[in-house]
Amino acid sequence: MAQARIGIVGLGTFGINHLRCFRQLGYQGVAKLVAGCDVNEQLLEQRRREFEFTPYTDYKEMLEKEELDAITVVTPDPFHKDIVLAGAEAGVHVMSEKPLDVTVEGCLEMIEACRKAGVLLMVDFHKRYDEYHVAMKQKIAAGDLGKIQYGYCHMEDRIEVPRDWFPNWAPHSSPAWFLGIHFVDLTRFLMGGAKGTAVWASGMKGKLSSLGVDTYDAVTFMVNFDNGATVVYNTAWHLPDAFEAVVNQGIRLVGTEGLMECDSQDRGTVTCCTGDTPGMQTHNMSFLRERYDKQGRQIFQGYGMESIADFAYNVNVLLEGGTIEDLGDYPSGEDGLEATKIIAAVHESIESGQIVQL
Ligand SMILES: NC(=O)c1ccc[n+]([C@@H]2O[C@H](COP(=O)([O-])OP(=O)(O)OC[C@H]3O[C@@H](n4cnc5c(N)ncnc54)[C@H](O)[C@@H]3O)[C@@H](O)[C@H]2O)c1
């Protein structure tokens, strides 16, 4: 069986999930975590000690020196593009964290480079891998909702995310880029790949800018899709520190034959109150569950792992002689482009106050 040789670029807050995923796929002989790259040398060394890989501070050197089959890109949003392009040039398959890029032109460039190089381009839109969303998708595909007419999504983070996790690049992002894009992709997935046709948006600032992080607190936007549905999205990342979880999220779709709701936050999750955390905390066990295998090794399960693992399984299909067409449904570069078109239009609409046609 093929065993994809993987390098990861960007080993920060979310990069650790890529490290966890490929390390544990190594236990099963599915992938091999070969190399890791981060410009932060101290972090790189800390991660190397925990996960055991060949460390690099320069991704070009990593691509040159290592015989990799694939890389994943987990750098801040504006820095995915150059790394994806370098990966394509080196002939390795690429998974990018969302958003694929923060410009439509950048996404097009990345798609074209990967197409020319004949390498896979995947985007880590993991909401598609959530078992509850997969169940929704199956029911919708079976016609349970009839023709979808409208919907509502919300995704909100506790304020620690932009304030404490990445205050340096939060001003270059927004709740729409960081959170909204997940539900834009999910609604497109649930609606059979529907594309956005028009966008109206409104952005609110005040709380985070008062703390020195110049970014929107909240962005609300409405998207018309080419299947006739209109979906409203509430996104924010300034929920109080005392809120019960890091993320609050859910989706509701209504069609001619019924309605479907999934509250991803409150679905029988573990609640606890410990140490000096404020109040009761809830945990999204569908996203990440920590376990120990029979050998006592730490492993993680959940859709947060499955979407990354799917990349390795896809790469293995290609290494075994399959083609990209054989891979079936996965969040592709084109899906990354469609989601970026919508979120770029969201920001254009906020600035102009106008509806943006796509
Ligand atoms: N799928 C999800 O749910 C999810 C969740 C969180 C973050 N993300 C995405 O993951 C990406 C990273 O987010 P994060 O929260 O881990 O950010 P982070 O700031 O914690 O980590 C980014 C890391 O990239 C490194 N880096 C920057 N430029 C680099 C370069 N040229 N070469 C090598 N390393 C470089 C930084 O030193 C840092 O360690 C973002 O695109 C973000 O949107 C996705």
The ligand as a Tripos MOL2 file, in Angstrom:
@<TRIPOS>MOLECULE
LIG
   44    48     1     0     0
SMALL
NO_CHARGES

@<TRIPOS>ATOM
      1 N1         -9.7450   24.3990    9.4000 N.am      1 LIG1
      2 C1         -9.9510   25.1430   10.4850 C.2       1 LIG1
      3 O1        -10.9610   25.0440   11.1760 O.2       1 LIG1
      4 C2         -8.9170   26.1240   10.9070 C.ar      1 LIG1
      5 C3         -8.8400   26.5480   12.2360 C.ar      1 LIG1
      6 C4         -7.8540   27.4530   12.5710 C.ar      1 LIG1
      7 C5         -7.0270   27.9660   11.5940 C.ar      1 LIG1
      8 N2         -7.1690   27.5670   10.3110 N.ar      1 LIG1
      9 C6         -6.3310   28.1180    9.2480 C.3       1 LIG1
     10 O2         -5.0130   27.6340    9.4180 O.3       1 LIG1
     11 C7         -4.0790   28.6370    9.0270 C.3       1 LIG1
     12 C8         -3.1240   28.8840   10.1670 C.3       1 LIG1
     13 O3         -3.8540   29.3510   11.2720 O.3       1 LIG1
     14 P1         -3.2380   29.2570   12.7490 P.3       1 LIG1
     15 O4         -4.3420   29.6240   13.6730 O.co2     1 LIG1
     16 O5         -2.5250   27.9950   12.9370 O.co2     1 LIG1
     17 O6         -2.1940   30.4650   12.6820 O.3       1 LIG1
     18 P2         -0.8720   30.6320   13.5570 P.3       1 LIG1
     19 O7         -0.4920   32.0570   13.4350 O.co2     1 LIG1
     20 O8         -1.0870   30.0610   14.9320 O.co2     1 LIG1
     21 O9          0.1950   29.6750   12.8420 O.3       1 LIG1
     22 C9          0.7210   29.9710   11.5900 C.3       1 LIG1
     23 C10         2.1770   29.4990   11.5800 C.3       1 LIG1
     24 O10         2.6940   29.6940   10.2590 O.3       1 LIG1
     25 C11         4.0530   30.1090   10.4070 C.3       1 LIG1
     26 N3          4.4770   30.7510    9.1690 N.ar      1 LIG1
     27 C12         4.1200   31.9540    8.6650 C.ar      1 LIG1
     28 N4          4.7050   32.1630    7.4600 N.ar      1 LIG1
     29 C13         5.4440   31.0580    7.1970 C.ar      1 LIG1
     30 C14         6.2720   30.6700    6.1180 C.ar      1 LIG1
     31 N5          6.4520   31.4510    5.0630 N.pl3     1 LIG1
     32 N6          6.8930   29.4680    6.1880 N.ar      1 LIG1
     33 C15         6.7440   28.6690    7.2510 C.ar      1 LIG1
     34 N7          5.9500   28.9820    8.3190 N.ar      1 LIG1
     35 C16         5.3120   30.1520    8.2860 C.ar      1 LIG1
     36 C17         4.0440   31.0220   11.6230 C.3       1 LIG1
     37 O11         5.3250   31.1620   12.1900 O.3       1 LIG1
     38 C18         3.0580   30.2830   12.5420 C.3       1 LIG1
     39 O12         3.7180   29.3930   13.4060 O.3       1 LIG1
     40 C19        -4.9020   29.8520    8.6220 C.3       1 LIG1
     41 O13        -5.0800   29.8860    7.2320 O.3       1 LIG1
     42 C20        -6.2330   29.6280    9.3140 C.3       1 LIG1
     43 O14        -7.3290   30.2470    8.6530 O.3       1 LIG1
     44 C21        -8.0690   26.6400    9.9480 C.ar      1 LIG1
@<TRIPOS>BOND
     1     1     2 1
     2     2     3 2
     3     2     4 1
     4     4     5 ar
     5     4    44 ar
     6     5     6 ar
     7     6     7 ar
     8     7     8 ar
     9     8     9 1
    10     8    44 ar
    11     9    10 1
    12     9    42 1
    13    10    11 1
    14    11    12 1
    15    11    40 1
    16    12    13 1
    17    13    14 1
    18    14    15 2
    19    14    16 1
    20    14    17 1
    21    17    18 1
    22    18    19 2
    23    18    20 1
    24    18    21 1
    25    21    22 1
    26    22    23 1
    27    23    24 1
    28    23    38 1
    29    24    25 1
    30    25    26 1
    31    25    36 1
    32    26    27 ar
    33    26    35 ar
    34    27    28 ar
    35    28    29 ar
    36    29    30 ar
    37    29    35 ar
    38    30    31 1
    39    30    32 ar
    40    32    33 ar
    41    33    34 ar
    42    34    35 ar
    43    36    37 1
    44    36    38 1
    45    38    39 1
    46    40    41 1
    47    40    42 1
    48    42    43 1
@<TRIPOS>SUBSTRUCTURE
     1 LIG1         1 GROUP 0 **** ****
